[in-house]
Amino acid sequence: MHKIRRWLTLIAGTMRYIGQMLWLAWQVQPVYCVALIVLEILQGIVPLATAWIIKSIIDLLTQHFHAQDPGQLVRGLMALLLIQAVILIVAQLGAPLSEFLLAELSRKLTLQVKTTIYQKINSLAGISHFEDPQFHNTIEMVATHAQMAPTQMLQNVNMLCKGAATLLSFLGVLIALSPLLALIVCITVLPQAVVQIKLSRQRFDMFFDNSPRERRAAYYGRLLSWAPYAKEVRLFNLGQYFLTRFTEMTRLILGAQSQQQIRELRWQGGLAFLSTIVTSGALVVVVLQAFSGRISIGDIVFYISAVESIQSTLSSMAFELSNMNDSMLFFRQYKELLHLQEEQLSVTQEPCAVPPLTSGITLRNVSFRYSEQQPWVLRHINLFLPACQCLALVGLNGAGKTTLIKLLTRLYDPTEGEILWDGIDIREFEPQELRRNMGAIFQDFVRYELTVHENIGLGNTDLLENTVEIQKAALKAGIHERIEKLADGYQSMLSLWMAEEKGGTDFSVGEWQKLALARMFMRDSQVLILDEPTASLDAQAEYELYQHFRELMRGHTCILITHRFNTVRMAEQIAVLEEGQISELGTHKELLERNGTYAQLYGMQAESYRA
Ligand SMILES: Nc1ncnc2c1ncn2[C@@H]1O[C@H](COP(=O)(O)OP(=O)(O)OP(=O)(O)O)[C@@H](O)[C@H]1O
C-alpha cells in the first residue's frame, strides 16, 4: 500500500512538472504549440496512409491479371498516385516546418528561462548561496540543460502525438488480423519503457556528478587562457601543471560520458534482440495467414509494414518517454532554483523605510560564524558608531574586520545579537534599501571590463548618463587627469579582450582602486565604508586623498578598515579587533597611552618606516 502511494505521488509529481513545462511553452507562443501538434499528428498518419496506398497498388495490379479493363486500372492507379503525392507533400513539408516552429519556440523559451534564472540569482540579497558548491552545481545544470527542458518536453509531446497517431492507426489494422499478435507486440514495449527511464536517471546522475568536474576543467582552462592569469602562470611556469589538471579533469568527464553510453548500448542491444524475436514471430503469423488464403498478397506487405511500424513507433515512444524524464529531472532543478530561499538573511514581510541616521549604529552582542561547522569569526561584539563620525577598524589578518562589514551591509545577518540603526534592527529594512544608504569599497573591489565612464557610473545607475557627476567623482578620487589622457577619455574601454579589435586599454592596480573609489563617491550615501581604500595607492595619492579625507567624509558616517596607521589616526574612534573580539577602543592618543596591541602595531610600523 505504502509503495503504491509512493508511486502515485511520484506519478502525480511528474505530471505536475510536465504540465508546468507545457504551460510555460504555451504561455510563450500558443499558436506555435497548436500548429506543432497538428503537424505531428498529420505526419503520424503518413506511414499508415503510405502502407495503404502500396497495398492498394499491389492489389490493383494483381486484380489486373484477372480483369480485362485497362482503363479502370489506369484510373485507379492515377487516383492512388494522386493521393500518394498529397501524402508526400505533407511528409516533405511537415518535417521542416515543424522543425522551424520548434526552433522558434525554443529560442523564445530559452530567452524566457535564461532571464528568469538570472533574475532569480540576482534577487538573492545575501551571498551565502554563492559560497555553496551545491548551488553552483544547480546553476550549471540549470543553465546548460534545464533551459532546453520545456522545448525538449514539447518536442517529446509532439513525437508522442505523432507516435500515438501512427500506433493507433496501425494497431486497429493489426487487431483485425490477430488480437493476440497485437497484444504481444504492445507488451514488448513495457521493458523498453522501464529500461529507458532507468537509463534516463543514470544519465541525469552522470550529468550531476560531472557538474563540479566541468566547473574545475573550465577554471583550469581560464587559468591557461585568461589575461589576468597569463603573467603569473608564465613567471611560475605553471602552464604544464594546469594543463595536466585540465586534461585529467576532462578525461574524467569524458570517461563518465563514455561509461554511460556503453551502459545504454548494452541495454539497447538486449532490447533490439527482444524486438527482433517479436517481429519475426509476427512475420510467421502473417505468412501462415497468407498460406491459408485468408489474406491477399497486398495484405501481406501491409501487415508486415504494420508490425514493423508498430514496433519502431513503440520503441521511439519509449525513447521519447525517457527523454521526457530527462527534461523533467532538469526542469525540477530549475523549479528548485526558483524556489530557493535566503538561507542566512531573515526576510521581513513589512520592511521599514531607512530613516536618516541621527544617533548612530549600535552593535549589540554580535556574534557570527559562516556556518555551524565553522568556528566563530566574531564573538560578542559591542560597539557604538556615532552618526557623522569615523570609526577605524584595525587588527591582524583574519581578525574579522571584513566580516563585520558584511554584517553591516547585510550580506549576512549576525548569528547572534543585533545591529541597530538609530535603535531599529537592520533586519527590519530591506537589504537593498539599506544598501542604498551605504557606499562601500571592498578590498577585493570589482574591475568591470567596461568603459571608464561605466566603471564610475555604476556606483549610481540613476546617474549613469550624468557625465558631470561622473567627472566630479573622478576628481574626488584623483583619477580625472589620468582619464583625460586616454585616447577615448571616459569612453575608453578598460579591457584588452572585451574591446573591439585592439581598442582596449588597462589601468594599473592603483588606478583601478581610484576608479573604485570614484564609484563609491557617485553615491551620496549616509554611511561610507572603506575596506583598505588605499592599499594600492602610491604615497602621493594616499597623502592627497587623506588631505581631503575630512572634507570628503563630512556629513557622512564612516567606517574605515586599514593596515596603514598614519591613516587610522584621522578617525575619531579606533577599534582593535583581535580574534573576533574588540580588545581596545579609543582615539589614537588614548590607545597609544594605553600601550596595548594598537600601540605595539603602530610602533612596529613606525619603526619599519624609520629603519
Ligand atoms: N565566506 C567565508 N566562509 C568561511 N570562512 C570565511 C569566509 N570569509 C572569511 N572567512 C574567514 O573568516 C575569518 C575573518 O575573515 P575576514 O575577511 O573578516 O578577516 P579580515 O580581518 O578582514 O582580514 P584581512 O585583514 O586579511 O582582510 C578568516 O579566518 C577567514 O578565513
The ligand as an ORCA input file, in Angstrom:
! r2SCAN-3c Opt
* xyz 0 1
  N      32.988     33.033      3.126
  C      33.711     32.538      4.127
  N      33.493     31.291      4.569
  C      34.198     30.810      5.597
  N      35.131     31.498      6.268
  C      35.383     32.744      5.873
  C      34.689     33.334      4.779
  N      35.155     34.589      4.615
  C      36.095     34.774      5.582
  N      36.228     33.676      6.325
  C      37.114     33.513      7.490
  O      36.726     34.463      8.485
  C      37.866     34.985      9.138
  C      37.808     36.508      9.124
  O      37.932     36.933      7.781
  P      37.887     38.483      7.381
  O      37.935     38.557      5.913
  O      36.723     39.110      8.069
  O      39.245     38.984      8.030
  P      39.915     40.424      7.955
  O      40.086     40.889      9.364
  O      39.155     41.324      7.049
  O      41.316     40.018      7.319
  P      42.303     40.840      6.344
  O      42.967     41.905      7.163
  O      43.253     39.805      5.913
  O      41.481     41.394      5.230
  C      39.087     34.415      8.443
  O      39.624     33.385      9.249
  C      38.557     33.841      7.152
  O      39.236     32.683      6.804
*
